[in-house]
Every structure is written in structure tokens, then in C-alpha cells.
Amino acid sequence: MTGMPISFFMRTQTGALVTRLDNDVLGAQQAFTDTLSSVVSNVLSVLLVVATMMVLSWQITLVALLILPVFIFPTRWVGRKLGNLAREGYQLNAEMNSMMIERFNVAGALLVKLFGDGSKERSLFEKKAGRVRDIGVTQAMYGRFFLVALTLTASLATALVYGWGGAQAIDGVLSVGTVVALTAYLNRLYGPLTALSNVQVDIMTALVSFERVFEVLDLQPMIQEKPDAKDIPEGPCEIVFDQVEFSYPSAKEVSLASLESVAVLDTTIPSQVLHGISFRALPGQLVALVGPSGAGKTTISHLVPRLYDVTSGSISINDVDVRDAKLSSLQKTIGVVTQDAHLFHDTIRANLVYAKQDANEDEIVEALKGAHIWNLVESLPDGLETVVGDRGYRLSGGEKQRIAIARLLLKAPRIVVLDEATAHLDSESETHVQEALKFALSGRTSIVIAHRLSTVRDADLILVINEGRVVEQGAHIELLKANGLYKELYELQFAQQS
């Protein structure tokens, strides 16, 4: 799934994927362990018992085996019923997992406390859990009914053998001992047959798990590495966008057809997002993307590290098309800091070395100093071993951003992409983050999405994006003199600040 574009994860609930790759995998695994071993042992038992009974009396054995179809019909009927129940149960479990993941993280719990209704949340969960309980009870009842039906069938066969065998014993065709032996073997026969009938029911249930697991595993990655992919050449990086056109993949392309939690495609998103984007970021340059919300700035930033592939045109780094580059080389070359930095529920050290597994203590400290947050980390009781909490919620927004910048510095990429890294910070936090960013961008080719135009006045090149097109480009002073959209946005922003 790592080869799927980001839109796949945007449209799919985490809980649904977790259920498929956890509970469903266990269900499929059971088919290969318990079920398979049961089939092998019971088949051997049936063959040996039938062979022995044929030696004693092939006529009575054939009559006893005529009852076998009675085993088959209930098995198929019950198997279909249990398969449908299992599928519904898996879907409900996925919905419950999604609900718990969304409500039990910090952001979800905060939203529920501030805007939600606890009784309604509880009622919704109880309704889903109640249905799961009802499915479990129904499955147990079907299984018990099935077992009773097979037991009655086996009893009927035993009575038949006793009746016919007794008659033959009276006539002197068979001995009483042979009749008793046949009856004993018959009991040994229908035990494995009953187990094998249950196996079919288990397999019908397991097939649901297999279907759901392989629906995920069979997804074709949209971001694939070519067999002859190459490394991006060393040295300072030049980025070239050449007539780039881009359309987001449809829900059908990136979603599972039967995944119960696929979100509805937002019909407000235009079919084509970018139109003929062309620009060149020279080695060491800072290129700023500005424009109204929804203009396509973030989409451009996602195309550089190849989170999506362009629809047409090309993006190259040091004359290597990103589609021809090794994914590991792209990841090594490009570092990204988003406006909502994500931290794992782990220590500060673990979050930092995620970018460089072999980083030593000196490198970690240097990165934290470069991000202007070492003094804070050093003052904490546990220092680098401080657990940041779910998504880093134990830290403030500015502190999270500086940890993310430290992670970027530890990675030491040659290209930096910043997606409005200071958009939601207060003035003091923004000052600290700006100082950290100045150090992080020094000597690196950078693409920066700017929310506050005051932060990009010193950019080497400013691209004004509107409706997926570059409508203006140039330096700050040049764009102000052009009296275009940039000047309009700049004056509007400063008028609002005033």
C-alpha cells in the first residue's frame, strides 16, 4: 500500500484498513493452520474406516454411505448463511475500529468533548456492538442446528446398520460380533465426516477473510519504480517543471470497490487541477508559491517528492525525471515540512532518528540546536527520552514544528519543501520557527508555500498560482510594480493586519 498515492489514504478510514490487515488476516491464517490440519487428519480417518468396513461387509457399508448426501445439503446452506454473516460482522468490526481510532486520539476526544454528545456517541457504538453480538449469537445457533442435524443423521445410519445387520445375523450371514464391529466403525466414520462438514462451513467463513485481505493486497501501486530507475546525481539540485498538467485520480482508481469506509469523492474538485505549470528552481534558490486558497500550491509541492505522478509534462531534478528516479534516491534528496507536523507517540529521540536511523548523539543535538529547540529539550526532565504523546499533542504547535525541522536537518536533504509551515502559529512561535527555517533552507534548493506574504519578500523567485496556472512570476519588487494579483493579495493582507 506504500505505493498508493496520498488520496488513497484520504478516502479510506484507517480503522477499515487495520481490520483487514489484522482480524481478516487472522481469519485467513486459521484456514491454513487449524482447518487444513483438521482436513488432513479427518480424511485419513474416513479412508481407513471405510476400507475396514468394506472388508467386514461391503453391502452394509454402501448402504451406510448412501446417507452422505444428507450431510452435504445442510452444509452448503449453512455455509452460505455463515459466510454472509461473517462478511457483515467484519464490516461492522471495521466500522467500530474506525470509530474508536477517530474518537480515542487526542484530536477526536477533544472534538467529542467540545461539540459532541456523549450519550449519542455511546448509543451509536452500542448499536454497532449490539449487532456484532447478534451476529455472534446467530452464528452459534446455526452451528448448533447444523451439529444437531448431523447427529440425527448419524443416528439414523446407526439404526439402519443395526436393523439390517441384525437381520443378517439372525439369518447367519453375519456374526453378531461383525455387526457390533460395523456399528462401532460407523460411529468412528461419522465423527470425521461431521468434522469435515464443519470444515466446509469454516472454509466458507475463511473465504470471506481471504477475499477482503487480497482485495487490499491486490491493489496495484500507482507510484512504481521502473526496473532501470537511476539515482539523482549528487551535488546541488535544480528542479525543472516543464508544462506540467495534473488531475487527481478518481475514487474508483484509488479506492477498494467494496471497502465499507470509502469516502464519497468530492465533486467540487475540478477534473484537472494544474494547467501547463513551468518554472525552474536553480541550485540553492528559494522559490515561493503564493496565491488564493485552492489554487494548486500544495498539489505542486506534492508532485516534487512524487506523492503523485503528473498527468502530462515532466518534473526533473538534475536532469532526471522523477518518474525515472529510484524512490529511495528521491526520499533521500527531498525533505518536507508540512503545516501540521506529525509526530509519533514516542520519544523525541525516536521521532528524530526516524529520518536517519544511524544518527549519533552529536548529530541529534546539532539538529535540535539548528532548529532552535535544544534549550527546551535539554530542560525537560527526560530530555530526548521525553514521550511527545499522540501526534505530539504534549508539545505546542511551534515546538512540534521545530522538532519537525530538526528531523529535516538530521536528514540533511538537498531539496526542502515547506507547505505553509508557519500558517497556524502565533507571532512568538513563528519567530522561532522562522529562525529555524532560515538555517534549514541555507544552501538548499527550496520550494516554499507561503501563507504570509511578508515571509517571502526575500525569495529568489515568487510564483503566483491561481486556478492551477502560474499567472505571475518574479521577485517581490517586480511583482508589486506589475500591479497584478500579487500586489492585490499583498495589499489586502497588510490592510487586514492593520
C-alpha positions in Angstrom: 0.0 0.0 0.0 3.0 2.3 0.3 2.9 2.7 -3.5 -0.6 4.2 -3.4 -1.0 7.9 -3.7 -1.9 10.0 -0.7 -5.5 10.3 -2.0 -6.0 6.6 -1.2 -5.4 7.2 2.5 -7.5 10.4 2.3 -10.5 8.3 1.1 -10.0 5.3 3.3 -10.6 5.1 7.0 -7.6 3.9 9.0 -9.8 1.5 11.1 -11.1 -0.3 8.0 -7.5 -1.0 6.7 -6.4 -2.1 10.2 -9.3 -4.5 10.4 -8.5 -6.0 7.0 -4.8 -6.4 7.8 -5.3 -7.7 11.3 -8.6 -9.5 12.0 -9.1 -10.7 8.4 -5.5 -11.9 8.2 -6.1 -14.0 11.4 -9.2 -15.5 9.8 -7.3 -16.4 6.7 -4.4 -17.8 8.8 -6.8 -20.1 10.7 -7.8 -21.7 7.4 -4.1 -22.7 6.9 -3.5 -23.9 10.4 -6.5 -25.4 12.3 -8.7 -26.1 9.3 -6.0 -27.6 7.0 -4.6 -29.9 9.7 -8.2 -31.0 10.6 -9.0 -31.8 6.9 -5.9 -34.0 6.5 -6.4 -36.0 9.7 -10.1 -36.5 9.2 -9.7 -37.5 5.5 -7.2 -40.2 6.5 -9.6 -41.4 9.3 -12.5 -41.7 6.8 -10.5 -43.6 4.3 -9.1 -46.1 6.8 -12.5 -46.7 8.5 -14.3 -47.1 5.1 -11.7 -49.6 3.9 -12.1 -51.6 7.1 -15.9 -51.6 6.9 -15.8 -52.7 3.3 -13.7 -55.8 4.3 -16.3 -56.7 7.0 -19.4 -56.1 4.8 -19.3 -54.1 1.6 -23.2 -54.2 1.3 -23.9 -52.6 4.7 -21.0 -50.1 4.1 -22.5 -48.9 0.8 -26.0 -48.6 2.5 -24.4 -46.5 5.3 -22.6 -44.3 2.7 -25.9 -43.6 1.0 -26.7 -41.2 3.9 -23.8 -39.0 2.9 -25.8 -36.6 0.7 -27.8 -35.7 3.8 -24.6 -34.2 5.1 -23.9 -32.2 2.0 -27.1 -30.2 1.6 -27.2 -28.7 5.1 -23.5 -27.9 4.9 -24.0 -25.8 1.7 -27.0 -24.0 3.1 -25.4 -23.2 6.5 -22.1 -22.3 4.8 -23.7 -19.6 2.7 -25.6 -18.2 5.7 -22.5 -18.1 7.9 -20.4 -16.6 5.0 -22.9 -13.7 4.7 -23.0 -13.2 8.5 -19.2 -13.2 8.6 -18.9 -10.6 5.9 -21.4 -8.3 7.8 -19.5 -8.9 11.1 -16.2 -8.0 9.5 -17.7 -4.8 8.1 -19.2 -3.8 11.5 -15.9 -4.5 13.2 -14.1 -2.3 10.7 -16.7 0.5 11.4 -16.2 0.1 15.1 -12.4 0.2 14.8 -12.6 3.3 12.7 -14.9 4.9 15.2 -12.6 4.1 18.1 -9.5 5.3 16.2 -11.1 8.6 15.3 -12.7 9.2 18.8 -9.9 7.9 21.0 -7.0 10.0 19.7 -6.4 13.4 21.2 -8.0 15.5 18.4 -11.0 13.2 18.2 -11.5 13.1 22.0 -11.2 16.9 22.2 -13.8 17.4 19.4 -16.3 15.0 21.1 -15.9 16.8 24.4 -16.3 20.3 22.8 -19.0 19.6 20.3 -20.3 16.0 20.6 -23.0 14.4 22.6 -21.5 11.6 24.8 -24.8 9.8 25.1 -25.2 9.7 21.3 -21.7 8.5 20.8 -22.3 5.8 23.3 -25.6 4.9 21.7 -24.0 4.7 18.2 -21.3 2.4 19.5 -23.7 0.2 21.4 -25.9 -0.2 18.3 -22.9 -1.4 16.3 -21.6 -3.6 19.1 -25.1 -5.0 19.7 -25.4 -6.0 16.0 -21.9 -7.7 16.3 -23.3 -9.6 19.4 -26.4 -10.6 17.5 -24.3 -11.9 14.6 -22.2 -14.0 17.0 -25.4 -15.5 18.6 -26.9 -16.2 15.2 -23.7 -17.9 14.0 -23.6 -20.0 17.2 -27.3 -21.0 16.6 -26.7 -22.0 13.0 -23.6 -24.0 14.1 -25.6 -25.8 16.9 -28.5 -26.5 14.5 -26.1 -27.9 12.0 -24.4 -30.2 14.6 -27.8 -31.5 15.8 -28.9 -32.3 12.2 -25.7 -34.2 11.5 -26.0 -36.1 14.8 -29.5 -37.2 13.9 -28.4 -38.3 10.5 -25.6 -40.3 12.1 -28.1 -41.9 14.5 -30.3 -42.8 11.6 -27.4 -44.6 9.8 -26.6 -46.4 13.0 -30.1 -47.6 13.4 -30.1 -48.8 9.8 -26.9 -50.8 10.3 -28.3 -52.3 13.5 -31.6 -53.3 11.8 -30.1 -54.7 8.6 -27.1 -56.2 10.3 -29.3 -57.8 13.0 -31.4 -59.4 10.3 -28.4 -60.8 8.6 -27.0 -62.0 11.9 -30.3 -63.9 12.5 -30.1 -65.4 9.0 -26.5 -66.5 9.8 -25.0 -64.3 7.0 -23.0 -62.2 9.5 -21.9 -62.8 13.1 -23.1 -60.7 15.9 -19.5 -59.6 16.5 -19.3 -58.3 12.9 -22.5 -56.3 13.3 -21.2 -54.7 16.5 -17.8 -54.0 14.9 -19.6 -52.4 11.9 -21.6 -50.2 14.2 -18.5 -49.2 16.1 -16.7 -48.3 12.9 -19.7 -46.4 11.7 -19.6 -44.2 14.8 -15.8 -43.7 14.1 -16.8 -42.8 10.5 -19.5 -40.2 11.1 -17.3 -38.3 13.6 -14.7 -37.3 11.0 -17.5 -36.8 8.4 -19.2 -34.4 10.8 -15.9 -32.6 11.3 -15.3 -32.4 7.5 -18.8 -31.0 7.1 -17.9 -28.3 9.6 -14.7 -27.7 7.7 -16.7 -26.6 4.7 -18.5 -24.1 6.9 -15.2 -22.9 8.3 -13.8 -22.5 4.8 -16.8 -20.5 3.7 -16.1 -18.1 6.5 -12.4 -18.1 5.8 -13.0 -17.3 2.1 -14.6 -14.0 3.3 -11.3 -13.2 5.1 -9.3 -14.2 2.0 -11.4 -12.0 -0.2 -11.1 -9.0 2.0 -7.3 -9.4 2.5 -6.5 -10.0 -1.1 -8.6 -7.0 -2.2 -6.1 -4.9 -0.3 -3.0 -6.9 -1.3 -4.0 -6.9 -5.0 -4.2 -3.1 -5.2 -1.9 -2.0 -8.0 0.5 0.7 -6.7 0.2 3.8 -8.7 3.6 5.1 -7.8 6.0 2.4 -9.1 9.8 2.3 -9.5 11.0 1.5 -13.0 13.3 -1.5 -13.4 16.0 0.8 -14.8 15.5 3.6 -12.3 18.5 5.7 -11.5 19.9 7.7 -8.6 19.6 11.5 -8.7 23.1 12.9 -9.3 25.0 14.2 -6.3 25.5 17.9 -5.8 23.2 21.0 -5.6 19.8 20.3 -7.1 18.0 22.1 -9.9 14.2 21.5 -10.2 12.5 22.0 -13.5 8.7 21.9 -14.1 8.0 21.5 -17.8 4.4 22.0 -18.9 3.0 20.0 -16.0 -0.6 19.0 -16.2 -2.2 17.2 -13.3 -5.6 15.6 -12.4 -6.2 13.9 -9.1 -7.0 10.1 -9.5 -10.7 9.3 -9.3 -12.2 7.4 -6.3 -12.5 4.3 -8.4 -8.8 4.3 -9.2 -7.6 4.6 -5.6 -10.3 3.0 -3.6 -11.4 -0.5 -2.8 -14.7 -1.3 -4.6 -16.3 -3.0 -1.6 -14.4 -1.1 1.2 -17.2 -0.1 3.6 -15.5 3.2 4.7 -14.6 4.7 1.3 -15.4 8.3 1.4 -17.5 9.9 -1.3 -15.5 11.7 -3.9 -15.7 15.5 -3.5 -17.4 16.7 -6.7 -16.2 20.2 -6.1 -12.6 19.2 -7.1 -12.1 20.0 -10.7 -11.1 17.2 -13.1 -7.8 19.0 -13.9 -6.0 20.8 -11.1 -2.8 22.1 -12.8 -2.5 23.6 -16.3 0.8 24.0 -18.0 3.0 24.7 -14.9 6.5 25.6 -16.0 9.3 27.1 -13.9 12.9 26.4 -12.9 14.4 26.4 -9.4 18.1 26.8 -9.7 20.5 25.2 -7.1 20.3 27.0 -3.8 17.3 29.1 -4.8 14.2 29.7 -2.7 11.1 29.6 -4.9 7.9 30.7 -3.1 4.4 29.7 -4.2 1.7 32.2 -3.3 -1.9 32.6 -4.3 -5.5 32.2 -3.1 -6.6 29.0 -1.2 -7.3 26.1 -3.5 -5.2 27.5 -6.3 -3.0 24.4 -6.5 0.1 25.3 -4.4 0.0 22.2 -2.2 -0.5 20.0 -5.3 2.7 21.4 -6.8 4.6 20.7 -3.6 3.3 17.1 -3.6 4.5 16.4 -7.1 8.1 17.2 -6.3 8.6 14.2 -4.0 6.4 12.1 -6.3 3.5 11.6 -3.9 1.5 11.7 -7.2 2.6 11.3 -10.8 1.9 14.1 -13.3 -0.8 13.6 -15.9 1.4 15.1 -18.6 4.6 17.1 -18.8 7.6 16.4 -16.6 9.4 17.3 -13.4 13.1 16.7 -13.3 15.8 17.0 -10.7 19.3 17.5 -12.0 18.0 16.4 -15.5 16.5 13.2 -14.1 12.7 12.8 -14.5 11.3 12.0 -11.0 9.4 9.1 -12.6 12.8 7.6 -13.8 14.5 8.1 -10.4 14.8 5.5 -7.6 12.2 6.1 -4.9 14.9 5.7 -2.3 17.0 8.4 -4.0 14.0 10.8 -4.1 13.3 10.2 -0.5 17.0 10.9 0.4 17.1 14.0 -1.7 13.9 15.7 -0.6 12.8 16.8 2.8 9.3 18.1 3.6 7.8 20.0 6.5 4.0 20.4 6.4 1.9 22.9 8.3 0.7 20.2 10.7 3.9 18.3 11.6 3.1 14.7 12.5 5.0 13.1 15.5 4.6 9.5 16.6 3.5 8.6 20.1 7.2 8.0 21.1 10.2 9.8 22.4 11.7 12.9 20.9 14.8 10.8 20.0 12.7 8.2 18.2 10.9 10.9 16.2 14.2 12.4 15.2 16.1 9.3 14.2 13.1 8.2 12.1 14.7 10.4 9.4 18.2 8.9 10.0 18.4 5.6 11.8 22.2 5.7 12.4 22.3 9.3 13.7 24.6 9.7 16.7 24.1 11.9 19.7 26.2 14.8 18.4 24.2 14.9 15.1 20.9 14.9 17.1 21.9 17.7 19.3 23.2 19.7 16.4 19.9 19.3 14.5 18.0 20.4 17.6 20.3 23.5 18.0 19.8 24.3 14.3 16.0 24.1 14.9 16.3 26.4 17.9 14.7 23.9 20.3 17.7 22.3 22.0 17.4 24.5 25.1 13.8 23.3 25.6 14.6 19.7 25.1 17.6 19.9 27.4 15.4 21.5 30.1 12.9 18.6 30.1 13.3 16.0 33.0 13.7 13.2 30.5 15.4 15.2 27.8 15.5 13.3 24.5 13.6 10.4 26.1 10.5 12.6 26.6 7.4 11.0 25.1 5.6 13.6 22.9 2.2 12.0 23.2 -0.3 11.1 20.5 0.6 13.1 17.3 2.9 15.3 19.5 0.0 16.9 21.4 2.1 17.3 24.6 4.1 19.9 22.6 2.8 23.3 21.4 2.4 24.0 17.7 5.7 25.9 17.5 7.5 23.2 19.4 6.2 20.5 17.1 7.2 22.4 14.0 10.7 22.9 15.4 11.0 19.2 16.2 9.9 18.5 12.6 12.5 21.0 11.3 15.2 19.3 13.5 14.1 16.0 11.9 14.6 17.6 8.5 18.0 18.9 9.4 19.1 15.5 10.7 18.1 14.0 7.3 20.0 16.8 5.6 18.2 16.7 2.2 19.4 18.8 -0.8 15.8 19.9 -1.6 13.4 21.3 1.0 9.7 21.6 0.5 7.7 23.7 3.1 3.9 23.7 3.0 2.8 26.7 5.0 5.0 25.7 7.9 4.1 28.8 9.9 0.5 29.2 8.9 -1.1 28.5 12.3 1.4 29.8 14.7 1.3 32.8 17.0 3.8 35.6 16.5 6.4 34.3 19.1 6.3 30.8 17.8 6.5 32.0 14.2 9.6 34.0 15.0 11.4 30.9 16.5 10.3 28.7 13.6 11.4 31.3 11.0 14.8 31.4 12.6 15.0 27.6 12.4 13.8 27.6 8.8 16.4 30.2 7.8 19.0 27.8 9.0 17.3 24.8 7.4 17.0 26.4 4.0 20.5 27.8 3.8 22.3 26.4 0.8 19.4 24.2 -0.2 17.1 24.4 -3.2 13.7 25.2 -1.6 10.1 25.4 -2.6 8.0 27.2 0.0 4.3 27.7 0.1 3.7 31.0 1.8 0.6 31.9 3.8 2.0 35.2 5.0 3.5 37.1 2.0 5.8 39.1 4.4 7.8 35.8 4.8 8.7 35.5 1.1 9.8 39.0 0.2 13.4 37.8 0.0 12.6 34.8 -2.2 14.7 34.4 -5.3 11.6 33.7 -7.3 7.9 34.1 -6.5 5.3 32.2 -8.4 1.7 33.5 -8.2 -0.7 30.5 -8.6 -4.3 31.0 -9.5 -6.8 28.3 -10.7 -3.9 25.9 -11.4 -1.9 28.3 -13.5 1.2 30.4 -13.0 -0.3 33.9 -13.6 2.7 35.9 -12.4 6.3 35.2 -11.5 9.3 37.3 -10.5 10.9 38.9 -7.4 8.9 40.7 -4.7 9.6 44.3 -6.0 8.9 43.3 -9.7 5.5 41.8 -8.8 4.5 44.8 -6.8 5.3 47.0 -9.7 3.3 44.7 -12.1 0.1 45.7 -10.3 -1.3 42.2 -10.7 -2.8 39.6 -8.4 0.3 39.5 -6.2 0.0 43.2 -5.3 -3.7 42.8 -4.7 -3.0 39.9 -2.3 -0.2 41.7 -0.6 -2.1 44.9 0.0 -5.2 43.0 1.1 -3.2 41.0 3.7 -1.5 44.1 5.1 -4.7 46.0 5.2 -6.2 43.2 7.3 -3.2 43.2 9.6 -3.6 46.9 10.1 
